[in-house]
């Protein structure tokens, strides 16, 4: 094949792979529509100064500390409970497994307020488990524990889905070879399965953390909006806006936007690393 045959026609180069100016123009409009509100919000917080000033406001700092603490605990619970479940779904097909996967994914598509109401009907004082919890002296609704439960409920499916995909992609031949060499199941999981699925696990972790950090509806329904106790950063955005302090609301919102942006960048880097690992194995 000659070099001339490989030459890209001038018209094709101008339209960039067959995409004409109308398509590119609409794509630009769509990009600006999605990006402009977020950019304006962060720019307003940085340029006008409310971001720096509000970081010294006690309510914002308290809410930030509460959000970081509760999301860390929520993430630990998600890993402890979600990892075995994801491994089971990735390795075993049993009657009702598809239904189980659907139920696990359901909190992703449920409106957050519905999720909060569902938790209240189960764990509230008049809920299904309310009497049993009262007898044990455990009170969950409208406490910091309720914040953790709400965050875990809505964010765990993101980790479970990603972990399930990662575990399913591990080459079984490598695991069988490790078994032949005398590795125990615990050693196999720690040294073979987890490292090979690490990119998917890490991506699931950061997405789950981001979802729990931004949780609003389930938290306000199940845990309330008590300053210093259940008022997380998203609730500060709502409360300050309702109270007329627009600068504090903007500052809290900007913190959430920057955190979400960092998480999405991390997920893209992790997924890119996974692609490189896959190419390296091939």
Secondary structure, DSSP 8 states (H G I E B T S, - for coil): --HHHH---HHHHHHTTT--HHHHHHHHHHHHHHHHHHHHHHHHHHHSSHHHHHTTSHHHHHHHHHHHHHHHHHHHHHHHHHHHHHHHHHH---TTHHHHHHHHHHHHHS-HHHHHHHHHHHHSTTSTTHHHHHHTT---TTSHHHHHHHHHHHHHHHHHHHHHHHHHTS-HHHHHHHHHTT--HHHHIIIIIHHHTHHHHHHHHHHHHHHHHT--HHHHHHT---TTTT--HHHHHHHHHHTT-HHHHHHHHHHHHHHHHHHHHHHHHHHHHHHHHHHHH-
